[in-house]
Amino acid sequence: MIREVTGNKREYLHLLLLADEQENMIDQYLDRGTMFVLEEEGQAIGECVVTDEGSGIVEIQNLAIAPDFQRRGYGKKLVSFVAERYRDEYDTLQIGTGDSPLTVPFYESCGLTVHHVIPNYILEHYDQPIFEGGKQLKDKVYLRMSLKDKKSRIDELLEKPYWCSEISTDTTKITTITTKRGTG
Ligand SMILES: CC(C)(COP(=O)(O)OP(=O)(O)OC[C@H]1O[C@@H](n2cnc3c(N)ncnc32)[C@H](O)[C@@H]1OP(=O)(O)O)[C@@H](O)C(=O)NCCC(=O)NCCS
């Protein structure tokens, strides 16, 4: 089940830090963002935070799946959920991430394509060097997908049975999950 977090978003800091390891960077979008958590058997195993960037753009600012649950399709399902939830209100889904050999292929597999790159953004905005998949991250890569293009790959995904379209406002406490650090 995917539900919107209406209470304390910082309860999920352990997941947020998987995707964005510097807390003051998370502070830049957490309060103004809408947060969703993905739960399995009452346990929060993933989250995402989305913001309105104006000009018809909705952006996933932070997306993480707990390490033990990665590569099982949950990340793609969260992206599909966001696309479905916002397709009537927005034209474009955007994601900004480090130039990581792990995350860029993931978002491309969700149907997004690279739109633009901000050179040296990671180097200039993060206090510590960040490595992923053996590579030091340097640039910020923005990927986009049209929410109006009926032929986009995300639409193909959504045509399949969709197990997590229901949203609950339940704010049950969630078990803490051990985390590893990553990039935004
Ligand atoms: C990136 C992340 C959200 C992906 O979620 P996930 O649930 O593991 O991904 P999925 O199982 O939905 O993967 C879907 C497809 O994306 C691609 N993909 C996912 N992870 C990948 C990786 N590490 N390397 C290369 N391709 C990857 C694959 O094509 C995968 O399909 P496959 O497993 O059939 O090969 C997750 O690994 C994560 O939370 N990482 C740490 C936080 C982070 O880096 N967040 C993104 C930055 S905002």
The ligand as an ORCA input file, in Angstrom:
! r2SCAN-3c Opt
* xyz 0 1
  C      17.223      3.605     -7.054
  C      16.136      2.805     -6.318
  C      15.036      3.753     -5.857
  C      15.564      1.772     -7.282
  O      14.486      1.096     -6.640
  P      14.330     -0.484     -6.803
  O      13.058     -0.886     -6.172
  O      15.549     -1.148     -6.332
  O      14.262     -0.603     -8.382
  P      13.320     -1.588     -9.245
  O      13.367     -2.953     -8.688
  O      11.983     -0.956     -9.394
  O      14.134     -1.543    -10.613
  C      13.488     -1.362    -11.837
  C      14.573     -1.392    -12.909
  O      15.455     -0.266    -12.737
  C      16.791     -0.671    -13.112
  N      17.638     -0.608    -11.918
  C      17.242     -0.571    -10.627
  N      18.296     -0.505     -9.813
  C      19.385     -0.522    -10.606
  C      20.784     -0.489    -10.359
  N      21.297     -0.437     -9.129
  N      21.628     -0.536    -11.415
  C      21.152     -0.589    -12.678
  N      19.824     -0.622    -12.985
  C      18.965     -0.585    -11.957
  C      16.686     -2.112    -13.620
  O      16.429     -2.043    -15.010
  C      15.478     -2.599    -12.864
  O      14.832     -3.681    -13.484
  P      15.410     -5.179    -13.200
  O      15.567     -5.342    -11.719
  O      14.330     -6.060    -13.788
  O      16.721     -5.271    -13.909
  C      16.726      2.032     -5.098
  O      17.808      1.264     -5.538
  C      17.176      2.927     -3.970
  O      16.395      3.259     -3.090
  N      18.480      3.311     -3.940
  C      19.013      4.147     -2.869
  C      18.423      5.539     -2.912
  C      18.615      6.209     -4.233
  O      19.698      6.170     -4.803
  N      17.539      6.836     -4.712
  C      17.519      7.495     -6.004
  C      18.037      8.863     -5.946
  S      16.742     10.055     -5.632
*
